[in-house]
Structures are given as structure tokens and as C-alpha cells.
Amino acid sequence: MIISTGKWFLKAAIYHENDTKVGCHICPGKNLTELGFVYAYNKTLHYVMDFIANSKHKGLIFFRTSTPDHFENGEWHNGGKCPKTTPAKEGETKIKDLNRILRDVELEEFEKAAAKAGKNEVNLKLLDFTNLLLMRPDGHPGPYRQFQPFAENKTAVVQNDCLHWCLPGPMDFWNDVIMEMVVRG
């Protein structure tokens, strides 16, 4: 089993606990306490990891840290692009604050769960590809998140995907590492 998260926690949300609104993320005018996305991210990972660590599951469970995006001159929603066509050289890229925050929460919750999992004989492994994938700005679909985006207009303005991975290279590496870890148990 492979568990991974993503940047969905960045969207506007109202948080409920025991049928009570406890706060929100991006909720102007709602008269709720702004708790931020880290609040929900931390709680969600804690509950999921705790459930796994205390489970009776005997198979191999991987937790994959979130992966960095490579948007330049904007983000997903405002014209960001990922024009790189080759891997980065050492020191050429730096992790964005958001990606660092996500990874820090993930590693903290994984470490807590791994300690419990070991005592309960749950085989929980970490797949932390963050730093490796930071070096692969060339591994995103870019404008090709849609089939033939320039077929009708060679100069069309299209939304770029600099977050997901689908090109050879990074994905091949993931598969190789996962296969090796499965073989070794």
C-alpha cells in the first residue's frame, strides 16, 4: 500500500470536530478562527498514521512525502510555467517554503508513527523523494496536461502542470526504488 498526500489542504475549508465548527482556512467574513492549512494537515496525517501504526496490517505500507512543484513566474492558477528541459544542477534549485512546511509535518508525523508501528510489527516505510525531485524541474507535464494543447492554435495560452509527474526519469526512479524495497521487504 502506498499512501501519499498533496496540496489539497491549501484550499478554503471550514474545520469541524465533534459536530462543532472549530475554525477554518481562507474564510473571510465567516466569523471563524483562521487556523491555517497546517492545522488540518497535521491532524489528518496524525490520525492516518496513528491508524496505520496501530493496525494489524501485515503487508508493506509506504508513506510518500509530498513532492515539490517547479512553477516559475506564477503558480498553478495564475500563469506559472515549468520551462526547464534538463535536470537541475546542484544548488540550482531551492525548496519553496510551502513544500518545506508540508515535508516537515510529514516527517514529524511519520517518525511518531514509525516508532509505534515497529512495536506493533507493522511494516511502515518512508519514501522521501523530496530532495531528489527538487532536482528534476524537467519531469512535469507542463502545458501538456491536456492532449495536444496547441493543435488548433500554436500560440494558445494554456494552463501548465508543474506539480504532477508523468515523464520518464522521475517516475522510473520511483518505480525502481519501490520495487527494490518490496523485494527486500
Buried (B, 14 or more C-beta within 10 A) or exposed (E): EEBEBEBEBBEEBBBEEEEEBEBBBEBEEEEBEEBBBBBBBBBBBBEBBBEBBBEEBEEBBBBBBBBBBBBBEEBBEEEBBBEBEEBBEEEEBEBBEBBEBBBEBBBBBBEBBBEBBEEEEBEBBBBBBBEBBBBBBBBBBBBBBEEEBEEEEEEEEBBBBBBEBEBEEBEEBBEEBBEEBEEEE
